[in-house]
Every structure is written in structure tokens, then in C-alpha cells.
Amino acid sequence: SNRLLFCCLLAIFLIDVDGLPTQYIHRTHLSSSKDGWSDCGAGATDMSLTNVTVSPRPVKAGKNFSLNLDLENSVELDSGTFVTQVFLAGVQVHSESDPLCTIRSCPIPTGSVRLGTTTFMPLITPPGLYQVKITGVDDEGLPILCADVHFTVI
């Protein structure tokens, strides 16, 4: 059941969907007690994070929620690996590594890209501040993406 929760969180970032209703997170910095997001790649990655949307805010256990990453992709990507780490109250509760092209069809074109999904947050999800850190590298180990997202589950 907890594995299902964290697999759902991974899928949030790696399935391409369009047109989902969302509420924007306007903060571009993180604090220990707030929802927010940052591009932790500091301009050194192929994909730059331009916005994160979460709906509803806060996320409610036992309900559907949407999470999207809006990105600018500087090179066409046809391979790579994404690592998703999930933290609750600063403690890592899950980590998963997946080949990019088994999660999403490749190649991923240059330009604006949205990665996201709508999923069910199981009723047994513990409340608190969650951090999801997604990093990606190409086959040569060069960085593709670094996204750091915080959101609250009630």
C-alpha cells in the first residue's frame, strides 16, 4: 500500500498529459514548512523547470490530485535515467530509478514539455510535508533534470 503511494508519486512526474485543471504554486523557493518548488539544476541541466502546479492544495488523502512539471527542454532526448526520491518530514521514505524511455515515449522534443498526471492519493497516506526530488542523467552521466517539489498532504 505504501509502495503504491510512492509509485503513484513517481508516475506523477513521468507521464505526459495536457489540459489538466491546476492551481499554480507561485513560490520559487523552499522552506521547511511551506509548499513550493525549485529547479535544483542551477541552469546546468538540459531541462529547466519553469513551473509546477498542484491541485488541490493541500493534497487530500483519499482524493485525486494533479501534479505537473512545466519544462523547457534544450536538446532532444532519446535516453537517460530518472531517479525519484520521496521524503516525509525530511526522512527518505522511497527511492526509485527508471530508464526514461520505458516511462515516456522517446524522443522527447526540444521546447516546452509538460510532465505530469492525475492520480489517487490513498486514504492511508500519512499527513505532512512531502518533498519529491527528481533527478535525471543521460547515458553519459550528464544532468538532464533536477526538480525539487514540496507539497502538503492532509
Helices and strands as residue ranges (DSSP letters): H 2-14, E 23-24, E 36-39, E 47-55, E 64-73, E 81-88, E 91-99, H 100-103, E 111-120, E 128-137, E 143-153
